[in-house]
Amino acid sequence: MIIKEKQLEHFSQLKLEKFNTLTLDFIKNNCKSQVAGKDDEKLRIYILEMIRWAENYEIYSGLNVQKLLYHKTVFGWEIPLNKKLETYLKELQLHEDKRAENFCLNVASQRYKLIKITLESDLTASVIKKDF
């Protein structure tokens, strides 16, 4: 059986269209407030842009692209990335799953402010004594 290059391109296009449709549904269901009022065609273009952007960092898995897309939609970040964020995606010694996870965790954590806490200086007061 000989599969011609044109057939492979067609299969790739069908796979991309299916991914785009699934991801469109994913974004519409999980990012309702962020995508409200945006038409499907603009969202499809947004998805394709994120696929191309992820390829620049050797992120090819559909699930990882969806994670990046979700975090971009919900938390936002500027493209091009600042150097700190970019380092998480450029750690090529790590598998793409780990790089995407590290990146998303960092993006999400930037939403939280650090609060100052004070520890008791008298730790003996906080020790529970048990009589056995």
Backbone bond lengths (Angstrom), bond angles and torsions (degrees), N, CA, C in turn:
res aa  C-N    CA-C-N  psi(-1)  N-CA   C-N-CA  omega(-1)  CA-C   N-CA-C  phi
1 M - - - 1.443 - - 1.530 108.15 -
2 I 1.283 116.05 126.84 1.455 121.35 179.23 1.523 108.57 -110.26
3 I 1.315 114.58 123.09 1.458 119.73 176.90 1.519 107.15 -102.79
4 K 1.284 114.11 120.71 1.448 118.73 -178.15 1.525 110.57 -79.13
5 E 1.313 114.56 156.66 1.456 120.73 -179.42 1.525 111.76 -56.51
6 K 1.307 116.59 -36.72 1.462 120.89 179.39 1.530 110.89 -63.64
7 Q 1.330 116.51 -37.88 1.458 120.74 177.87 1.533 110.42 -66.22
8 L 1.327 116.54 -42.24 1.456 120.41 178.71 1.529 110.81 -61.72
9 E 1.318 116.40 -41.30 1.458 120.32 177.19 1.525 110.68 -61.90
10 H 1.331 116.33 -40.38 1.457 120.97 179.23 1.534 110.47 -63.79
11 F 1.353 115.87 -45.20 1.458 119.93 178.44 1.530 110.75 -61.69
12 S 1.316 116.85 -42.06 1.467 121.15 178.52 1.520 110.83 -62.72
13 Q 1.308 116.23 -40.53 1.465 120.76 179.76 1.525 110.63 -65.26
14 L 1.341 116.74 -41.94 1.463 120.28 177.63 1.529 111.21 -62.49
15 K 1.329 116.02 -41.69 1.459 120.60 179.11 1.527 110.52 -64.54
16 L 1.318 116.89 -41.58 1.464 121.42 178.40 1.528 110.73 -63.99
17 E 1.323 117.11 -42.45 1.465 120.89 179.33 1.531 110.86 -63.80
18 K 1.330 116.74 -39.89 1.469 120.41 178.53 1.523 109.83 -64.84
19 F 1.335 116.51 -45.25 1.463 120.51 178.66 1.529 110.43 -60.85
20 N 1.322 115.95 -42.94 1.460 121.13 -179.67 1.533 110.23 -60.97
21 T 1.317 117.37 -43.01 1.468 121.82 179.75 1.530 110.96 -65.28
22 L 1.332 116.60 -45.93 1.468 120.71 178.95 1.529 110.85 -62.88
23 T 1.317 116.42 -41.10 1.458 120.79 -178.69 1.520 111.06 -70.80
24 L 1.313 116.58 -35.38 1.466 120.31 176.20 1.533 109.41 -60.57
25 D 1.327 116.93 -46.07 1.466 120.98 177.08 1.528 110.90 -62.05
26 F 1.324 116.63 -42.09 1.464 121.86 179.16 1.533 110.92 -59.03
27 I 1.318 117.03 -48.11 1.472 121.77 -178.25 1.527 110.35 -66.07
28 K 1.320 116.33 -42.45 1.466 119.49 -178.85 1.527 111.58 -65.52
29 N 1.327 117.40 -32.44 1.465 121.33 -179.82 1.526 113.39 -83.06
30 N 1.321 117.23 -32.49 1.456 120.64 -173.23 1.529 114.80 -103.40
31 C 1.303 116.72 -11.12 1.473 120.89 -178.84 1.528 109.44 -132.25
32 K 1.310 115.84 44.82 1.472 121.01 -172.41 1.519 113.46 -53.45
33 S 1.307 116.99 -49.24 1.470 118.48 -175.92 1.524 111.92 -69.75
34 Q 1.330 117.29 -32.44 1.466 120.43 -178.50 1.524 113.08 -74.21
35 V 1.333 117.60 -29.26 1.468 119.95 -176.97 1.527 112.93 -106.61
36 A 1.326 116.34 4.43 1.463 119.67 179.82 1.529 109.71 -58.64
37 G 1.313 116.22 131.96 1.456 121.44 178.23 1.521 114.75 86.41
38 K 1.325 118.03 -5.18 1.470 120.77 177.96 1.520 108.37 -93.39
39 D 1.319 115.34 134.41 1.467 117.62 -178.75 1.525 110.87 -79.78
40 D 1.313 114.98 160.72 1.459 121.47 -175.09 1.528 112.36 -59.33
41 E 1.311 117.67 -38.65 1.466 120.19 -177.88 1.525 111.18 -62.75
42 K 1.329 117.42 -42.52 1.472 120.19 177.64 1.522 110.92 -65.39
43 L 1.310 116.77 -37.76 1.464 120.06 177.94 1.525 111.24 -67.39
44 R 1.327 117.00 -38.19 1.473 120.46 177.18 1.526 110.85 -62.70
45 I 1.309 116.79 -40.58 1.468 121.13 177.49 1.525 109.65 -64.53
46 Y 1.324 116.19 -42.70 1.468 121.98 177.38 1.531 110.63 -58.68
47 I 1.321 116.49 -43.19 1.463 121.19 178.91 1.529 110.36 -62.81
48 L 1.323 117.06 -46.13 1.468 120.84 179.21 1.529 111.46 -62.29
49 E 1.324 116.83 -38.84 1.465 120.23 177.66 1.525 110.99 -63.05
50 M 1.331 116.38 -40.17 1.461 120.09 179.08 1.527 111.50 -68.83
51 I 1.317 117.65 -34.73 1.467 121.00 176.52 1.526 108.97 -61.90
52 R 1.315 116.34 -48.32 1.480 120.68 179.53 1.518 110.95 -63.70
53 W 1.333 117.04 -41.59 1.458 121.33 -179.99 1.529 110.12 -62.65
54 A 1.334 117.25 -44.23 1.466 121.58 -179.50 1.530 111.18 -63.23
55 E 1.320 116.89 -35.49 1.467 120.56 178.50 1.521 111.38 -59.87
56 N 1.322 117.41 -31.63 1.473 120.91 178.33 1.521 112.07 -61.43
57 Y 1.327 116.25 -23.15 1.465 121.90 179.77 1.524 111.51 -109.60
58 E 1.312 116.07 17.20 1.463 123.51 179.36 1.531 111.90 57.62
59 I 1.325 114.71 41.50 1.463 122.01 172.93 1.528 105.82 -105.04
60 Y 1.336 116.41 111.17 1.459 120.60 -173.97 1.530 113.11 -117.74
61 S 1.309 117.36 -22.45 1.460 121.01 -177.74 1.529 110.19 -64.87
62 G 1.326 115.31 135.31 1.456 120.09 179.45 1.520 112.28 -59.69
63 L 1.331 116.57 -40.21 1.461 120.43 179.51 1.531 111.17 -63.35
64 N 1.326 116.75 -41.64 1.465 119.79 179.34 1.524 111.52 -67.81
65 V 1.310 116.73 -37.46 1.467 119.97 176.61 1.526 109.25 -63.12
66 Q 1.329 116.99 -41.58 1.463 120.23 177.80 1.524 111.33 -63.64
67 K 1.324 117.69 -39.39 1.467 120.54 177.59 1.526 110.47 -61.38
68 L 1.317 115.66 -46.80 1.467 119.67 179.52 1.523 110.79 -62.74
69 L 1.304 115.58 -42.43 1.464 121.08 179.71 1.526 110.59 -62.76
70 Y 1.309 117.20 -43.89 1.463 121.61 178.22 1.535 110.52 -60.15
71 H 1.325 116.17 -49.24 1.463 119.87 -178.33 1.527 111.89 -67.06
72 K 1.305 117.15 -33.72 1.470 120.01 175.68 1.526 109.45 -65.33
73 T 1.310 116.58 -42.07 1.466 121.63 -177.54 1.527 111.49 -69.80
74 V 1.316 117.21 -44.52 1.458 121.42 -175.37 1.526 112.59 -81.25
75 F 1.321 116.88 -46.35 1.457 120.59 -173.71 1.524 113.23 -101.45
76 G 1.326 116.16 -27.60 1.455 121.00 179.81 1.517 112.70 68.67
77 W 1.281 115.54 149.90 1.458 123.62 169.96 1.510 106.58 -162.57
78 E 1.291 115.77 157.09 1.455 120.44 -177.64 1.524 110.29 -83.08
79 I 1.307 115.02 142.82 1.469 121.23 171.83 1.516 105.82 -114.62
80 P 1.309 119.59 122.51 1.465 127.35 7.56 1.525 112.00 -72.11
81 L 1.318 113.73 154.82 1.462 121.08 -177.96 1.519 111.68 -70.09
82 N 1.333 115.04 152.82 1.463 116.97 170.12 1.527 107.32 -71.25
83 K 1.299 116.44 160.11 1.470 121.79 -172.96 1.534 112.70 -59.86
84 K 1.329 116.71 -37.88 1.471 119.94 -178.56 1.525 110.71 -62.46
85 L 1.331 116.63 -48.60 1.463 119.21 179.55 1.521 111.62 -65.76
86 E 1.308 115.65 -38.58 1.461 119.66 -177.22 1.531 111.87 -62.95
87 T 1.328 117.08 -31.39 1.463 118.87 -179.05 1.520 112.07 -61.02
88 Y 1.334 117.65 -31.80 1.468 120.06 179.58 1.531 111.67 -65.78
89 L 1.306 116.99 -33.95 1.472 120.24 -179.47 1.526 112.39 -86.40
90 K 1.321 117.08 -18.38 1.467 120.65 -177.14 1.526 113.50 -94.33
91 E 1.309 117.33 2.23 1.464 120.15 178.14 1.525 109.14 -76.99
92 L 1.315 116.33 72.95 1.462 121.76 -170.80 1.521 113.74 -67.07
93 Q 1.334 117.53 -12.75 1.466 118.97 175.00 1.521 110.76 -71.83
94 L 1.340 116.41 -17.18 1.463 121.33 176.76 1.526 110.14 -92.50
95 H 1.305 115.87 151.24 1.470 121.16 175.87 1.526 108.58 -64.63
96 E 1.311 116.76 151.89 1.465 120.13 -177.77 1.526 112.41 -59.14
97 D 1.331 118.23 -32.16 1.469 120.54 178.17 1.530 110.74 -60.78
98 K 1.325 115.81 -44.93 1.468 120.76 -178.91 1.525 110.69 -68.90
99 R 1.326 116.96 -39.80 1.469 119.85 179.03 1.523 110.67 -63.90
100 A 1.332 117.17 -43.83 1.470 120.88 179.03 1.531 110.06 -64.73
101 E 1.329 116.88 -41.66 1.468 120.76 179.35 1.533 110.80 -63.24
102 N 1.325 116.90 -47.62 1.472 120.59 179.51 1.527 110.96 -60.08
103 F 1.303 115.80 -43.27 1.464 121.04 179.73 1.530 110.51 -61.37
104 C 1.321 116.80 -49.91 1.463 121.16 -177.35 1.526 111.67 -64.17
105 L 1.319 117.03 -39.98 1.463 120.07 176.96 1.520 111.03 -61.69
106 N 1.321 116.43 -41.36 1.456 119.97 179.56 1.515 111.51 -66.59
107 V 1.320 116.86 -42.27 1.467 120.92 178.86 1.522 110.06 -61.25
108 A 1.325 116.79 -46.49 1.467 120.78 -178.69 1.522 111.22 -65.93
109 S 1.329 117.26 -38.76 1.465 120.00 -177.05 1.524 112.52 -68.74
110 Q 1.313 118.25 -21.19 1.461 120.70 179.40 1.521 111.73 -68.87
111 R 1.312 117.86 -14.12 1.463 121.95 178.42 1.523 112.51 -77.60
112 Y 1.324 116.39 -17.32 1.450 120.07 -175.24 1.519 110.11 -100.46
113 K 1.310 115.80 137.80 1.455 121.27 178.06 1.522 108.76 -90.63
114 L 1.305 114.85 145.21 1.447 119.42 175.60 1.521 108.93 -78.46
115 I 1.302 115.11 141.66 1.456 118.58 176.47 1.519 108.38 -118.22
116 K 1.292 115.30 146.74 1.458 120.44 -179.27 1.524 108.50 -83.06
117 I 1.317 115.79 133.95 1.457 120.18 176.07 1.518 108.31 -122.60
118 T 1.306 116.15 151.94 1.453 121.45 177.72 1.517 108.09 -120.51
119 L 1.306 115.34 128.32 1.454 120.61 179.01 1.516 109.43 -90.92
120 E 1.316 115.22 150.18 1.459 119.65 176.16 1.518 109.25 -65.16
121 S 1.310 116.04 139.16 1.461 118.57 177.30 1.519 111.36 -84.63
122 D 1.329 117.10 -21.65 1.456 121.56 179.18 1.527 108.88 -99.44
123 L 1.306 115.51 86.48 1.458 119.77 -176.69 1.524 112.69 -71.35
124 T 1.311 117.54 -21.96 1.472 118.87 179.75 1.516 111.04 -66.21
125 A 1.318 117.22 -26.74 1.459 120.18 179.90 1.522 111.49 -70.16
126 S 1.307 117.24 -21.83 1.459 119.93 -177.17 1.519 113.43 -98.97
127 V 1.312 117.16 0.50 1.467 121.23 -179.79 1.529 108.40 -83.94
128 I 1.302 115.62 131.27 1.469 121.05 177.99 1.520 107.83 -89.95
129 K 1.300 114.58 126.61 1.477 119.40 -179.95 1.520 107.80 -97.68
130 K 1.295 113.96 133.19 1.459 120.23 176.72 1.518 108.26 -118.85
131 D 1.286 114.55 134.95 1.467 119.87 175.18 1.514 108.07 -98.12
132 F 1.301 115.98 124.91 1.459 120.10 179.72 1.474 111.08 -107.50
